[in-house]
Amino acid sequence: MGDQLYLRPAAFIWGAAASQAIIGQHAIPIAGGPAACTLFEVIEGTPQSNSRRFVTAQDLLASDETAFAETVSRIGASRTPIVGLSMDRPRIMGVVNVTPDSFSDGGEFNVTDRSTAHIAHLVDAGADLIDIGGESTRPGAAPVDDAEELRRVMPVIRSARQFGCPISIDTRKSAVMTAATQAGAAIINDVSALTYDEHALSATAASNAPVILMHAQGDPRSMQDAPSYDDVLLEVYDYLEARIEAAVGAGIARDKIIVDPGIGFGKTLEHNLALLSGLGLLHGLGVTVLLGVSRKRLIGALTGESDPKKRSAGSIGLALAGAAQGVQIFRVHDVRDTVHALTCWRAAVTK
């Protein structure tokens, strides 16, 4: 891959100030607003060798460089609603793991009645989406076969439809994608970005469902053995850009694609923090951005809290850091607390 030009939004403003700055061409909207950015980091080169400088939004808007114009257009364009949900405010995806071995809640909801009760609780707490998964992808997890994954998730999907909340199916397998979407799942969430199963691209295209493409380095069984990058932020961006193009090439509409940087999937603590501090770069892909950091190991590393269920405060702190950079969807375990935190944060910054 040759030299590229990347634009990372670096100075966010909100509310009336953002609107006035956009009108005066002193800021560029982030995904249509309500956030805007007045300063950008320009990165030119490759993950292995690059130069960096800062430019104002005013200079970018005045530039006649084609590469700038295309990326600025993608950063600023409003995102198409996903399953009827506008992306002009933070959306909350509640996690439902119907597995015996997920890192945070394995075994708690792998019976349909318990899963259904948990989904009712998440919807009541304010979840906009429900993400149902039947295969753990925690570090060290072994894969399960199609039949077992289907046995776990299909009754829960059918039961979850009663709540009227859009359902996401968290799977790497085309057979599960097809069965789940036929049963009522509205979104496909693939931690392998449609690379694990050779039929996943065609199955997703045939379903006509929006898809979440996540970055991961390596397989869950070994991804944390020795993750390595020259520049994790640029490499994740390049990977997701390539997967978007593969999806579009397979017939998936670009406005139905969501990207996830894959916090904790083949990354060290330092890699994760570099991604979290540079999340704004992903807006240059021109699609909706999702962040899944709830209860993850890096929170334990930062706080010393070994019990995932006691990492709610850290999870919310990182969600707010993502919201401050314009992330649109948050995949979380602690829905009510996250909804309250983001509601208060948004009220304060958008005045």
ZAMARGU-4260 file (C-alpha; in steps of 0.2 Angstrom, whole numbers, plus 5000, padded with zeros to 4 digits):
<rodrens>
0) 5000/5000/5000 | 5007/5017/4995 | 5007/5033/5004 | 4990/5039/5011 | 4982/5054/5018
5) 4973/5053/5035 | 4963/5067/5044 | 4960/5065/5062 | 4948/5077/5070 | 4957/5084/5085
10) 4947/5099/5092 | 4928/5095/5095 | 4915/5108/5099 | 4896/5106/5101 | 4879/5114/5101
15) 4877/5132/5096 | 4895/5135/5095 | 4897/5121/5083 | 4883/5127/5072 | 4890/5145/5071
20) 4907/5139/5068 | 4901/5128/5053 | 4891/5143/5046 | 4906/5154/5047 | 4917/5140/5039
25) 4928/5139/5054 | 4923/5121/5058 | 4918/5105/5049 | 4903/5095/5056 | 4906/5077/5062
30) 4894/5065/5054 | 4882/5079/5051 | 4882/5085/5069 | 4879/5090/5083 | 4898/5089/5085
35) 4910/5099/5074 | 4929/5100/5073 | 4940/5116/5071 | 4957/5108/5071 | 4963/5092/5062
40) 4979/5082/5062 | 4985/5078/5044 | 4995/5062/5043 | 5003/5058/5027 | 5012/5042/5023
45) 5010/5024/5029 | 5009/5016/5046 | 5027/5012/5045 | 5033/5030/5040 | 5023/5046/5041
50) 5023/5064/5044 | 5011/5074/5055 | 5005/5092/5056 | 4989/5101/5062 | 4978/5112/5051
55) 4963/5122/5054 | 4946/5117/5047 | 4946/5134/5038 | 4962/5129/5029 | 4955/5112/5024
60) 4939/5120/5017 | 4949/5132/5007 | 4961/5118/5000 | 4959/5113/4982 | 4968/5096/4986
65) 4956/5082/4980 | 4962/5070/4994 | 4957/5082/5007 | 4940/5086/4999 | 4935/5067/4998
70) 4939/5064/5016 | 4932/5080/5023 | 4916/5076/5014 | 4915/5059/5022 | 4919/5066/5039
75) 4905/5079/5038 | 4891/5069/5029 | 4876/5064/5040 | 4875/5046/5043 | 4860/5036/5037
80) 4848/5030/5051 | 4852/5012/5055 | 4836/5000/5057 | 4826/5016/5059 | 4837/5024/5073
85) 4845/5041/5069 | 4863/5043/5072 | 4862/5061/5078 | 4864/5055/5096 | 4872/5041/5105
90) 4864/5024/5104 | 4865/5010/5116 | 4867/4992/5112 | 4864/4980/5126 | 4874/4964/5127
95) 4866/4947/5129 | 4878/4933/5129 | 4870/4916/5128 | 4886/4907/5131 | 4894/4897/5146
100) 4911/4905/5144 | 4910/4924/5140 | 4922/4934/5150 | 4909/4945/5160 | 4893/4935/5161
105) 4896/4918/5154 | 4883/4906/5160 | 4871/4919/5167 | 4859/4920/5152 | 4862/4904/5143
110) 4844/4898/5147 | 4830/4906/5136 | 4819/4911/5150 | 4834/4920/5159 | 4840/4928/5143
115) 4822/4934/5139 | 4821/4942/5157 | 4838/4950/5154 | 4832/4958/5137 | 4817/4965/5146
120) 4828/4973/5159 | 4839/4980/5145 | 4825/4987/5135 | 4817/4995/5151 | 4834/5002/5155
125) 4834/5011/5138 | 4843/5000/5126 | 4841/5005/5108 | 4848/4989/5101 | 4850/4971/5108
130) 4865/4961/5103 | 4863/4942/5105 | 4879/4931/5104 | 4881/4912/5106 | 4899/4910/5104
135) 4912/4918/5116 | 4926/4928/5107 | 4935/4932/5124 | 4954/4929/5123 | 4958/4911/5123
140) 4940/4905/5118 | 4938/4890/5107 | 4925/4891/5093 | 4909/4882/5093 | 4901/4873/5078
145) 4886/4880/5068 | 4873/4869/5076 | 4878/4873/5094 | 4878/4891/5091 | 4861/4890/5082
150) 4854/4880/5097 | 4859/4894/5109 | 4854/4909/5099 | 4838/4905/5089 | 4826/4903/5104
155) 4832/4919/5111 | 4830/4929/5095 | 4812/4923/5093 | 4808/4927/5111 | 4817/4944/5110
160) 4805/4950/5096 | 4791/4953/5108 | 4800/4968/5115 | 4800/4978/5098 | 4819/4982/5100
165) 4830/4979/5085 | 4841/4964/5087 | 4859/4961/5082 | 4866/4944/5080 | 4884/4943/5086
170) 4892/4929/5075 | 4906/4925/5063 | 4896/4911/5054 | 4886/4913/5038 | 4873/4899/5043
175) 4870/4908/5059 | 4868/4925/5050 | 4856/4918/5038 | 4845/4909/5051 | 4845/4924/5063
180) 4840/4937/5051 | 4826/4926/5044 | 4820/4924/5062 | 4820/4943/5065 | 4838/4949/5069
185) 4840/4966/5060 | 4859/4968/5061 | 4874/4957/5059 | 4889/4960/5071 | 4904/4950/5065
190) 4920/4952/5075 | 4930/4945/5060 | 4923/4959/5048 | 4916/4945/5037 | 4933/4936/5035
195) 4930/4920/5046 | 4918/4912/5035 | 4920/4912/5016 | 4901/4914/5013 | 4899/4928/5026
200) 4900/4942/5013 | 4887/4934/5002 | 4876/4929/5016 | 4876/4947/5023 | 4872/4955/5006
205) 4858/4943/5004 | 4850/4947/5021 | 4850/4966/5016 | 4854/4969/5035 | 4866/4982/5041
210) 4883/4975/5047 | 4896/4979/5060 | 4914/4976/5054 | 4926/4974/5068 | 4945/4974/5068
215) 4954/4960/5076 | 4972/4954/5075 | 4972/4935/5075 | 4960/4922/5082 | 4952/4923/5099
220) 4962/4908/5105 | 4979/4917/5102 | 4975/4935/5098 | 4983/4941/5115 | 4999/4931/5113
225) 5010/4945/5106 | 5000/4958/5096 | 5011/4970/5087 | 5008/4985/5076 | 5019/4999/5068
230) 5005/5011/5071 | 4989/5003/5078 | 4977/5018/5074 | 4982/5019/5055 | 4983/5000/5053
235) 4965/4998/5061 | 4959/5012/5049 | 4967/5004/5034 | 4960/4987/5038 | 4942/4993/5041
240) 4943/5004/5025 | 4948/4988/5015 | 4934/4978/5023 | 4921/4992/5019 | 4927/4991/5001
245) 4926/4971/5001 | 4908/4973/5008 | 4903/4986/4995 | 4910/4975/4982 | 4899/4961/4988
250) 4884/4971/4986 | 4882/4978/5004 | 4877/4996/5004 | 4890/5008/5011 | 4876/5017/5022
255) 4872/5000/5030 | 4890/4998/5036 | 4896/5001/5054 | 4914/5000/5060 | 4921/4995/5077
260) 4940/4997/5081 | 4939/4981/5091 | 4946/4986/5108 | 4954/4971/5116 | 4955/4960/5101
265) 4973/4957/5098 | 4979/4973/5106 | 4989/4978/5122 | 4984/4991/5134 | 4995/5004/5125
270) 4987/4999/5108 | 4969/5001/5116 | 4973/5018/5123 | 4980/5024/5106 | 4964/5018/5098
275) 4953/5027/5111 | 4963/5043/5110 | 4962/5043/5091 | 4944/5037/5088 | 4940/5053/5078
280) 4950/5046/5064 | 4937/5033/5060 | 4925/5046/5054 | 4935/5048/5038 | 4928/5031/5033
285) 4911/5039/5031 | 4901/5026/5041 | 4894/5025/5058 | 4906/5021/5072 | 4903/5008/5086
290) 4913/5007/5102 | 4913/4991/5113 | 4924/4993/5128 | 4912/4988/5142 | 4920/4979/5157
295) 4935/4975/5147 | 4952/4970/5153 | 4960/4986/5150 | 4949/4994/5163 | 4955/4981/5175
300) 4973/4986/5170 | 4970/5004/5173 | 4960/5003/5189 | 4966/4987/5197 | 4948/4980/5197
305) 4949/4961/5193 | 4930/4958/5193 | 4923/4963/5177 | 4906/4966/5185 | 4914/4980/5195
310) 4920/4989/5180 | 4905/4999/5177 | 4912/5016/5181 | 4927/5013/5170 | 4916/5007/5156
315) 4906/5023/5157 | 4922/5034/5158 | 4928/5026/5142 | 4911/5028/5134 | 4911/5046/5138
320) 4928/5048/5130 | 4921/5040/5114 | 4906/5051/5114 | 4917/5066/5115 | 4925/5060/5099
325) 4908/5058/5090 | 4905/5039/5092 | 4887/5035/5088 | 4884/5017/5095 | 4890/5010/5112
330) 4890/4991/5115 | 4888/4989/5134 | 4883/4978/5148 | 4877/4991/5161 | 4864/5000/5150
335) 4854/5011/5163 | 4870/5019/5170 | 4877/5022/5153 | 4861/5029/5146 | 4860/5041/5161
340) 4879/5046/5160 | 4877/5050/5141 | 4861/5059/5143 | 4868/5071/5156 | 4884/5073/5146
345) 4875/5077/5130 | 4864/5089/5139 | 4879/5098/5145 | 4889/5099/5129 | 4876/5103/5117
350) 4869/5119/5124
</rodrens>
